[in-house]
Amino acid sequence: MALFLRLTCLCFSRRSRLALLLALSTQLGACTGVFFYPMSDWVQNPARQGLDYEDIILIHPDGLRLHGWWLPAKDGGTVRGTVYFLHGNAQNVSTHLMNVAWLPAQGYQVFLLDYREYGMSEGKARLPAVFDDIQLGLDWLQASGRVEGPLIVFGQSLGASMAPNVLARDANQGSYDCVIMEAGFAGFRDIVREVMRSSWLLWPASFAVAPTISTDWDAREHIAALAPKPVLILHSHDDQIIPFHHGETLFEAAQEPKTFQALRGGHIISTRDPSVQERLVDFMATDCAGSTR
């Protein structure tokens, strides 16, 4: 089966590959695992980018070990805030590092977490278990005494799509100050249906597969509960992975205070644009700093 999946993937576009894997993995009884594409090897560490860092190991009550990186604010100056970064579905923190590597120079300390099965983190990535990983990282931040300034939860793609489910929990209402969501999708069932229906081969199967995906986890169902914490939603008109209308749907479902920022460029590459970095810093320094836990 593994060989068949590899060979089949060579014959289809990225969207069709994802759809085919969704269909096949559902037949194998592991449909939620298809949302995750973990990689264990690192391509770099923060030192390669001139950043100080610390390896962080978190341990679940069941003994599962998760790994993350702590990036202190640069040059030991005044810390303007703390960012909890939740990356997208592919690879690991080493490939997503550049999306936040610029923040320490702006006075923000950053905690990047690898979900289970990613990088050095143990276990198998599945829903809803990964929500517990996000919760563990948030709990560690609160218990560590390291949080300075506003605590900003910044999720991209899958990370943005999972964050509201965790942050909306009653126990977390006072544990963060604001949320930034870039290129998130509104619902797990929605994105499965859209991806499968983009392929003539898999379009018929979408009517059977999509309904098996739970809607209980959907960002659209939980984002309103983040209020009154400020929420910034960013999405690119040119995103070929998660269509722009998902950002619009999330913004509509969110409650005030909320802000929408339309972008240009590919999927989750906007934070490498200085103008977008400036917009994010402005949000963190004003909206987030004005929020209280």
Contacts in CASP RR format, 6 or more apart in sequence:
PFRMAT RR
TARGET T0000
AUTHOR 0000-0000-0000
METHOD contacts of the structure
MODEL  1
MALFLRLTCLCFSRRSRLALLLALSTQLGACTGVFFYPMSDWVQNPARQG
LDYEDIILIHPDGLRLHGWWLPAKDGGTVRGTVYFLHGNAQNVSTHLMNV
AWLPAQGYQVFLLDYREYGMSEGKARLPAVFDDIQLGLDWLQASGRVEGP
LIVFGQSLGASMAPNVLARDANQGSYDCVIMEAGFAGFRDIVREVMRSSW
LLWPASFAVAPTISTDWDAREHIAALAPKPVLILHSHDDQIIPFHHGETL
FEAAQEPKTFQALRGGHIISTRDPSVQERLVDFMATDCAGSTR
1 24 0 8 1.000
1 28 0 8 1.000
5 21 0 8 1.000
5 24 0 8 1.000
8 17 0 8 1.000
8 20 0 8 1.000
9 17 0 8 1.000
9 20 0 8 1.000
9 21 0 8 1.000
12 20 0 8 1.000
12 199 0 8 1.000
14 241 0 8 1.000
15 195 0 8 1.000
15 198 0 8 1.000
15 199 0 8 1.000
15 240 0 8 1.000
15 241 0 8 1.000
16 198 0 8 1.000
16 199 0 8 1.000
16 201 0 8 1.000
16 202 0 8 1.000
18 34 0 8 1.000
18 195 0 8 1.000
19 195 0 8 1.000
19 196 0 8 1.000
19 198 0 8 1.000
19 199 0 8 1.000
19 202 0 8 1.000
20 199 0 8 1.000
20 201 0 8 1.000
20 202 0 8 1.000
21 34 0 8 1.000
22 31 0 8 1.000
22 34 0 8 1.000
22 192 0 8 1.000
22 195 0 8 1.000
22 196 0 8 1.000
22 202 0 8 1.000
22 209 0 8 1.000
23 196 0 8 1.000
23 202 0 8 1.000
23 205 0 8 1.000
23 209 0 8 1.000
25 31 0 8 1.000
25 33 0 8 1.000
25 34 0 8 1.000
26 34 0 8 1.000
26 209 0 8 1.000
26 212 0 8 1.000
30 126 0 8 1.000
31 209 0 8 1.000
31 212 0 8 1.000
31 213 0 8 1.000
32 126 0 8 1.000
32 127 0 8 1.000
32 128 0 8 1.000
32 213 0 8 1.000
33 124 0 8 1.000
33 125 0 8 1.000
33 126 0 8 1.000
33 127 0 8 1.000
35 89 0 8 1.000
35 125 0 8 1.000
35 127 0 8 1.000
35 158 0 8 1.000
35 188 0 8 1.000
36 89 0 8 1.000
36 115 0 8 1.000
36 117 0 8 1.000
36 118 0 8 1.000
36 125 0 8 1.000
36 126 0 8 1.000
36 130 0 8 1.000
36 158 0 8 1.000
37 89 0 8 1.000
37 90 0 8 1.000
37 91 0 8 1.000
38 91 0 8 1.000
38 92 0 8 1.000
38 115 0 8 1.000
38 117 0 8 1.000
38 118 0 8 1.000
38 119 0 8 1.000
38 125 0 8 1.000
39 90 0 8 1.000
39 91 0 8 1.000
39 92 0 8 1.000
39 95 0 8 1.000
39 118 0 8 1.000
39 119 0 8 1.000
40 92 0 8 1.000
40 118 0 8 1.000
40 119 0 8 1.000
40 120 0 8 1.000
41 119 0 8 1.000
42 92 0 8 1.000
42 93 0 8 1.000
42 94 0 8 1.000
42 119 0 8 1.000
43 91 0 8 1.000
43 94 0 8 1.000
43 95 0 8 1.000
44 94 0 8 1.000
44 97 0 8 1.000
45 53 0 8 1.000
45 69 0 8 1.000
45 94 0 8 1.000
46 52 0 8 1.000
46 53 0 8 1.000
46 69 0 8 1.000
46 71 0 8 1.000
46 97 0 8 1.000
46 101 0 8 1.000
47 53 0 8 1.000
49 97 0 8 1.000
49 98 0 8 1.000
49 101 0 8 1.000
51 71 0 8 1.000
51 74 0 8 1.000
51 101 0 8 1.000
51 104 0 8 1.000
52 71 0 8 1.000
52 72 0 8 1.000
52 74 0 8 1.000
52 104 0 8 1.000
53 69 0 8 1.000
53 70 0 8 1.000
53 71 0 8 1.000
53 72 0 8 1.000
54 69 0 8 1.000
54 70 0 8 1.000
54 72 0 8 1.000
55 67 0 8 1.000
55 68 0 8 1.000
55 69 0 8 1.000
55 70 0 8 1.000
56 67 0 8 1.000
56 68 0 8 1.000
56 69 0 8 1.000
56 70 0 8 1.000
56 111 0 8 1.000
56 140 0 8 1.000
57 65 0 8 1.000
57 66 0 8 1.000
57 67 0 8 1.000
57 68 0 8 1.000
58 65 0 8 1.000
58 66 0 8 1.000
58 67 0 8 1.000
58 68 0 8 1.000
58 113 0 8 1.000
58 136 0 8 1.000
58 137 0 8 1.000
58 140 0 8 1.000
59 65 0 8 1.000
59 66 0 8 1.000
60 66 0 8 1.000
60 132 0 8 1.000
60 133 0 8 1.000
60 136 0 8 1.000
64 116 0 8 1.000
64 122 0 8 1.000
64 123 0 8 1.000
65 120 0 8 1.000
65 121 0 8 1.000
65 122 0 8 1.000
66 113 0 8 1.000
66 114 0 8 1.000
66 115 0 8 1.000
66 116 0 8 1.000
66 121 0 8 1.000
66 122 0 8 1.000
66 133 0 8 1.000
66 136 0 8 1.000
66 137 0 8 1.000
67 114 0 8 1.000
67 119 0 8 1.000
67 120 0 8 1.000
67 121 0 8 1.000
68 93 0 8 1.000
68 111 0 8 1.000
68 112 0 8 1.000
68 113 0 8 1.000
68 114 0 8 1.000
68 120 0 8 1.000
68 121 0 8 1.000
69 93 0 8 1.000
69 97 0 8 1.000
69 110 0 8 1.000
69 111 0 8 1.000
69 112 0 8 1.000
70 109 0 8 1.000
70 110 0 8 1.000
70 111 0 8 1.000
70 146 0 8 1.000
71 100 0 8 1.000
71 101 0 8 1.000
71 103 0 8 1.000
71 104 0 8 1.000
71 109 0 8 1.000
71 110 0 8 1.000
71 111 0 8 1.000
71 112 0 8 1.000
72 104 0 8 1.000
72 109 0 8 1.000
73 79 0 8 1.000
73 80 0 8 1.000
73 81 0 8 1.000
73 104 0 8 1.000
73 107 0 8 1.000
73 108 0 8 1.000
73 109 0 8 1.000
74 104 0 8 1.000
74 105 0 8 1.000
74 107 0 8 1.000
77 107 0 8 1.000
78 107 0 8 1.000
79 107 0 8 1.000
79 108 0 8 1.000
79 109 0 8 1.000
79 148 0 8 1.000
79 149 0 8 1.000
80 106 0 8 1.000
80 107 0 8 1.000
80 108 0 8 1.000
80 149 0 8 1.000
80 284 0 8 1.000
80 285 0 8 1.000
80 289 0 8 1.000
81 107 0 8 1.000
81 108 0 8 1.000
81 109 0 8 1.000
81 148 0 8 1.000
81 149 0 8 1.000
81 150 0 8 1.000
81 151 0 8 1.000
81 152 0 8 1.000
81 284 0 8 1.000
81 288 0 8 1.000
81 289 0 8 1.000
82 108 0 8 1.000
82 109 0 8 1.000
82 110 0 8 1.000
82 111 0 8 1.000
82 141 0 8 1.000
82 146 0 8 1.000
82 147 0 8 1.000
82 148 0 8 1.000
82 149 0 8 1.000
82 150 0 8 1.000
82 151 0 8 1.000
82 152 0 8 1.000
83 100 0 8 1.000
83 103 0 8 1.000
83 108 0 8 1.000
83 109 0 8 1.000
83 110 0 8 1.000
83 111 0 8 1.000
83 152 0 8 1.000
83 153 0 8 1.000
83 154 0 8 1.000
83 284 0 8 1.000
84 111 0 8 1.000
84 113 0 8 1.000
84 137 0 8 1.000
84 138 0 8 1.000
84 141 0 8 1.000
84 151 0 8 1.000
84 152 0 8 1.000
84 153 0 8 1.000
84 154 0 8 1.000
84 176 0 8 1.000
85 96 0 8 1.000
85 99 0 8 1.000
85 100 0 8 1.000
85 110 0 8 1.000
85 111 0 8 1.000
85 112 0 8 1.000
85 113 0 8 1.000
85 154 0 8 1.000
85 155 0 8 1.000
85 156 0 8 1.000
86 113 0 8 1.000
86 134 0 8 1.000
86 153 0 8 1.000
86 154 0 8 1.000
86 155 0 8 1.000
86 156 0 8 1.000
86 159 0 8 1.000
86 160 0 8 1.000
86 162 0 8 1.000
86 163 0 8 1.000
87 93 0 8 1.000
87 96 0 8 1.000
87 99 0 8 1.000
87 112 0 8 1.000
87 114 0 8 1.000
87 155 0 8 1.000
87 156 0 8 1.000
87 157 0 8 1.000
87 158 0 8 1.000
87 159 0 8 1.000
88 96 0 8 1.000
88 155 0 8 1.000
88 156 0 8 1.000
88 157 0 8 1.000
88 158 0 8 1.000
88 159 0 8 1.000
88 268 0 8 1.000
89 157 0 8 1.000
89 158 0 8 1.000
89 159 0 8 1.000
91 118 0 8 1.000
92 114 0 8 1.000
92 118 0 8 1.000
92 119 0 8 1.000
93 112 0 8 1.000
93 113 0 8 1.000
93 114 0 8 1.000
93 118 0 8 1.000
93 119 0 8 1.000
94 119 0 8 1.000
96 112 0 8 1.000
96 156 0 8 1.000
97 112 0 8 1.000
98 272 0 8 1.000
99 156 0 8 1.000
99 268 0 8 1.000
99 271 0 8 1.000
99 272 0 8 1.000
100 110 0 8 1.000
100 112 0 8 1.000
100 154 0 8 1.000
100 271 0 8 1.000
102 271 0 8 1.000
102 272 0 8 1.000
102 277 0 8 1.000
103 110 0 8 1.000
104 110 0 8 1.000
106 277 0 8 1.000
106 281 0 8 1.000
108 152 0 8 1.000
108 284 0 8 1.000
109 146 0 8 1.000
109 148 0 8 1.000
111 137 0 8 1.000
111 141 0 8 1.000
111 146 0 8 1.000
113 133 0 8 1.000
113 134 0 8 1.000
113 137 0 8 1.000
114 120 0 8 1.000
114 121 0 8 1.000
115 121 0 8 1.000
115 125 0 8 1.000
115 130 0 8 1.000
115 133 0 8 1.000
115 134 0 8 1.000
116 122 0 8 1.000
116 123 0 8 1.000
116 124 0 8 1.000
116 125 0 8 1.000
116 129 0 8 1.000
116 130 0 8 1.000
116 133 0 8 1.000
117 123 0 8 1.000
117 124 0 8 1.000
117 125 0 8 1.000
118 125 0 8 1.000
121 133 0 8 1.000
127 188 0 8 1.000
127 214 0 8 1.000
127 217 0 8 1.000
128 165 0 8 1.000
128 217 0 8 1.000
130 162 0 8 1.000
131 162 0 8 1.000
131 165 0 8 1.000
131 166 0 8 1.000
131 217 0 8 1.000
134 162 0 8 1.000
134 163 0 8 1.000
134 166 0 8 1.000
135 166 0 8 1.000
135 169 0 8 1.000
135 172 0 8 1.000
138 153 0 8 1.000
138 166 0 8 1.000
138 167 0 8 1.000
138 172 0 8 1.000
138 175 0 8 1.000
138 176 0 8 1.000
141 147 0 8 1.000
141 151 0 8 1.000
142 175 0 8 1.000
149 177 0 8 1.000
149 289 0 8 1.000
150 177 0 8 1.000
150 178 0 8 1.000
150 284 0 8 1.000
150 288 0 8 1.000
150 289 0 8 1.000
150 290 0 8 1.000
150 291 0 8 1.000
151 175 0 8 1.000
151 176 0 8 1.000
151 177 0 8 1.000
151 293 0 8 1.000
152 176 0 8 1.000
152 177 0 8 1.000
152 178 0 8 1.000
152 179 0 8 1.000
152 180 0 8 1.000
152 284 0 8 1.000
152 288 0 8 1.000
153 163 0 8 1.000
153 167 0 8 1.000
153 176 0 8 1.000
153 178 0 8 1.000
153 179 0 8 1.000
153 180 0 8 1.000
154 179 0 8 1.000
154 180 0 8 1.000
154 182 0 8 1.000
155 163 0 8 1.000
155 179 0 8 1.000
155 180 0 8 1.000
155 181 0 8 1.000
155 182 0 8 1.000
156 182 0 8 1.000
156 183 0 8 1.000
156 184 0 8 1.000
156 268 0 8 1.000
157 182 0 8 1.000
157 183 0 8 1.000
157 184 0 8 1.000
157 185 0 8 1.000
157 241 0 8 1.000
157 242 0 8 1.000
157 267 0 8 1.000
157 268 0 8 1.000
158 184 0 8 1.000
159 184 0 8 1.000
160 181 0 8 1.000
160 182 0 8 1.000
160 183 0 8 1.000
160 184 0 8 1.000
160 219 0 8 1.000
161 184 0 8 1.000
161 185 0 8 1.000
161 187 0 8 1.000
161 188 0 8 1.000
161 219 0 8 1.000
162 217 0 8 1.000
162 219 0 8 1.000
163 179 0 8 1.000
163 181 0 8 1.000
163 219 0 8 1.000
164 179 0 8 1.000
164 181 0 8 1.000
164 219 0 8 1.000
164 222 0 8 1.000
164 223 0 8 1.000
164 225 0 8 1.000
164 226 0 8 1.000
165 217 0 8 1.000
165 218 0 8 1.000
165 219 0 8 1.000
165 222 0 8 1.000
166 172 0 8 1.000
167 176 0 8 1.000
167 179 0 8 1.000
167 222 0 8 1.000
167 226 0 8 1.000
167 229 0 8 1.000
168 222 0 8 1.000
168 223 0 8 1.000
168 225 0 8 1.000
168 226 0 8 1.000
174 293 0 8 1.000
175 293 0 8 1.000
176 229 0 8 1.000
176 293 0 8 1.000
177 229 0 8 1.000
177 230 0 8 1.000
177 288 0 8 1.000
177 289 0 8 1.000
177 290 0 8 1.000
177 291 0 8 1.000
177 292 0 8 1.000
177 293 0 8 1.000
178 229 0 8 1.000
178 230 0 8 1.000
178 231 0 8 1.000
178 232 0 8 1.000
178 283 0 8 1.000
178 284 0 8 1.000
178 287 0 8 1.000
178 288 0 8 1.000
178 291 0 8 1.000
179 226 0 8 1.000
179 229 0 8 1.000
179 230 0 8 1.000
179 231 0 8 1.000
179 232 0 8 1.000
180 231 0 8 1.000
180 232 0 8 1.000
180 234 0 8 1.000
180 280 0 8 1.000
180 283 0 8 1.000
180 284 0 8 1.000
181 219 0 8 1.000
181 231 0 8 1.000
181 232 0 8 1.000
181 233 0 8 1.000
181 234 0 8 1.000
181 250 0 8 1.000
182 233 0 8 1.000
182 234 0 8 1.000
182 235 0 8 1.000
182 268 0 8 1.000
182 270 0 8 1.000
182 271 0 8 1.000
183 234 0 8 1.000
183 235 0 8 1.000
183 236 0 8 1.000
183 239 0 8 1.000
183 241 0 8 1.000
183 242 0 8 1.000
183 247 0 8 1.000
183 267 0 8 1.000
183 268 0 8 1.000
184 219 0 8 1.000
184 235 0 8 1.000
184 242 0 8 1.000
184 246 0 8 1.000
184 247 0 8 1.000
184 250 0 8 1.000
185 191 0 8 1.000
185 219 0 8 1.000
185 242 0 8 1.000
185 246 0 8 1.000
186 218 0 8 1.000
186 219 0 8 1.000
186 220 0 8 1.000
186 246 0 8 1.000
186 247 0 8 1.000
186 249 0 8 1.000
186 250 0 8 1.000
186 253 0 8 1.000
187 215 0 8 1.000
187 217 0 8 1.000
187 218 0 8 1.000
187 219 0 8 1.000
187 220 0 8 1.000
187 246 0 8 1.000
188 213 0 8 1.000
188 214 0 8 1.000
188 215 0 8 1.000
188 217 0 8 1.000
188 218 0 8 1.000
189 210 0 8 1.000
189 211 0 8 1.000
189 213 0 8 1.000
189 214 0 8 1.000
189 215 0 8 1.000
189 218 0 8 1.000
190 218 0 8 1.000
190 246 0 8 1.000
191 242 0 8 1.000
191 246 0 8 1.000
192 206 0 8 1.000
192 209 0 8 1.000
192 210 0 8 1.000
192 213 0 8 1.000
193 206 0 8 1.000
193 210 0 8 1.000
194 243 0 8 1.000
196 202 0 8 1.000
196 203 0 8 1.000
196 205 0 8 1.000
196 206 0 8 1.000
196 209 0 8 1.000
196 210 0 8 1.000
197 203 0 8 1.000
197 206 0 8 1.000
215 221 0 8 1.000
219 250 0 8 1.000
220 249 0 8 1.000
220 250 0 8 1.000
220 253 0 8 1.000
221 253 0 8 1.000
223 231 0 8 1.000
223 250 0 8 1.000
223 253 0 8 1.000
223 254 0 8 1.000
224 253 0 8 1.000
224 254 0 8 1.000
224 255 0 8 1.000
226 254 0 8 1.000
226 255 0 8 1.000
227 254 0 8 1.000
227 255 0 8 1.000
227 256 0 8 1.000
227 257 0 8 1.000
227 258 0 8 1.000
228 255 0 8 1.000
228 256 0 8 1.000
228 257 0 8 1.000
228 291 0 8 1.000
229 291 0 8 1.000
230 257 0 8 1.000
230 258 0 8 1.000
230 259 0 8 1.000
230 283 0 8 1.000
230 287 0 8 1.000
230 288 0 8 1.000
230 291 0 8 1.000
231 254 0 8 1.000
231 257 0 8 1.000
231 258 0 8 1.000
231 259 0 8 1.000
232 258 0 8 1.000
232 259 0 8 1.000
232 261 0 8 1.000
232 280 0 8 1.000
232 283 0 8 1.000
232 287 0 8 1.000
233 247 0 8 1.000
233 250 0 8 1.000
233 251 0 8 1.000
233 254 0 8 1.000
233 258 0 8 1.000
233 259 0 8 1.000
233 260 0 8 1.000
233 261 0 8 1.000
234 260 0 8 1.000
234 261 0 8 1.000
234 262 0 8 1.000
234 263 0 8 1.000
234 270 0 8 1.000
234 276 0 8 1.000
235 242 0 8 1.000
235 244 0 8 1.000
235 246 0 8 1.000
235 247 0 8 1.000
235 248 0 8 1.000
235 260 0 8 1.000
235 261 0 8 1.000
235 262 0 8 1.000
235 263 0 8 1.000
236 244 0 8 1.000
236 262 0 8 1.000
236 263 0 8 1.000
236 264 0 8 1.000
236 265 0 8 1.000
236 266 0 8 1.000
236 267 0 8 1.000
236 270 0 8 1.000
237 244 0 8 1.000
237 262 0 8 1.000
237 263 0 8 1.000
237 264 0 8 1.000
237 265 0 8 1.000
238 263 0 8 1.000
238 264 0 8 1.000
238 265 0 8 1.000
238 266 0 8 1.000
239 265 0 8 1.000
239 266 0 8 1.000
239 267 0 8 1.000
240 266 0 8 1.000
240 267 0 8 1.000
241 267 0 8 1.000
242 267 0 8 1.000
244 262 0 8 1.000
247 260 0 8 1.000
248 260 0 8 1.000
251 258 0 8 1.000
251 260 0 8 1.000
257 287 0 8 1.000
259 283 0 8 1.000
259 287 0 8 1.000
261 276 0 8 1.000
261 279 0 8 1.000
263 270 0 8 1.000
263 276 0 8 1.000
264 270 0 8 1.000
270 276 0 8 1.000
271 277 0 8 1.000
271 280 0 8 1.000
END
